[in-house]
Amino acid sequence: MHICKIPWISLSNDPEGSVRPCCIYKDSIKKPDGTEYFLQKDTIEEIYNSDYMNNLRDRFLNGEKPNECETCWIDETNGYKSKRQMYDDLFNKIDVTKDNTPVKYPIDFQLIISNACNLKCRSCGPSHSTQWQKEMNNLPDNNPGTNDYKGKFFMPHGQSGGNGSVLIDDIESWASKLKRLEIVGGEPFYVEKWTTILTYLIENGYSKNVDLAMSTNATIFNHDLLINMCDNFKTVGIGLSVDGMGDVFNLLRKNANWKLVEEICLKYYNIHQQRKVSSVNFNYTYTVSWLDAYMLPDFYEWVKNNTPELKIWNNILHQPAHMKITMLPDNEKQRIQDRWESYDWGEYKADINSILTFMWSESYTDEEIKKEYKNFIYFDYVRKENTYEVIKEYYPSLEKFFK
C-alpha cells in the first residue's frame, strides 16, 4: 500500500490562507459546498476533521494513489526520496493502518503566516513574495510571460496571520498540540509576527515539545532570536536555501548578494561549531534547476572547504516549468551529466543519480524550449537583467533560445 501519513498528522497552508494536507498536494481542502476553508475564517479543528480530509484518508486506506499527490509519485518513480517517504521516516512510530482515527488537531503544521519577503527569486512568484506581488501589480494583465507568472495574487482575507485571523486568535487550541512546526515564507526572519509566535510558544512552555524546522534565504541574521530558538525548542533544524553561486545566485535571488549570503552561512557554521549538539541542525537546501545545475559540484566544493559539517539537501525544482532541469536540449543535459559523473559525490551519489534520471524523464523540442524561455526574456526586460549573459559560460549552445 502507498500509505501517506500526512493526512493523519499534518496540515499546510498557502499564503492567502487556503489549506492543504501538505505543500505539494495539488488541491485545497474544501467544504461540502465546494468553497475553500481559510485559516482566517475557519478553525483548525473544523478543517482537520472535515469531510474532505476524512475522504482523503479513506482513499489511502483503500489502496488509491491520489492524483493530487503526483509530485511524490513522480519522485519515487525516479528513485528520489519523496515527501511521503520522508514523513514515513519522521513519524515512524505512527501506524495509521492500525489506528486510523485522527486526533482533533494536527501534530505537524507547515505554516505560512505571511508572504512577506525581501527577495523576488526567479523560481518564486507573487504568492510567496511581497516583492513579486508588488512587481506583478505594476505589470499589465496581458504580460507576455508564461502562465507560471501571469495574473496578480489576491488575498481576499488578508495575510494568514493578520489581525483578526482565527488562526492567531485560536492559537492556544492548536499550538498546545504541536509536535512539529515547519515555518515557511516569505522569509521568516523578515516577518515580525514570527518572532511574536515563537516567543509565545517559548513563554508558554510549548516549545520544549516541538521540533522546529524552517527555511531561510540567509540574507537576514537575527542572532538573538536564533539563540533563543536553539535554547528552547526540542530540536531546531534550519535550511539555508541557496540557488547557485556568484552571479547565477544573484540572478536567481533578486535583491540578494552572494557575498553577504556567504558571510551569513559562515555565521551559522560558527554557531554550529560552538554548540555541536544533536538538537540543533543547520543544513543547505540547494534547489536544482537547469540554471544552477552545472555548478552544483562547485557548491559542494565550497561547502567542503568552508562549512564541511553541514549537510546538503538537493531539492528538485518542479515549478516553474521553464526552470526545470528537464527544460534543456539533450546536448546540454549531456554536458551536465558528464560533469556530474566526473565528480566524487560521496554519500550524495544516490541523490545525484535520481536527479539525472529525472532530468532525462522529459524531453522538449527546440520550439517548446524557446516558448518557455520567453519567461526569462520578459523578466530580463522588466528587471533590466540578462539571463543568457550570466549563464552562457555554463550553457554555450543556448544563445538561440534567448533571441
Disulfide bonds with the S-S distance in Angstrom:
none
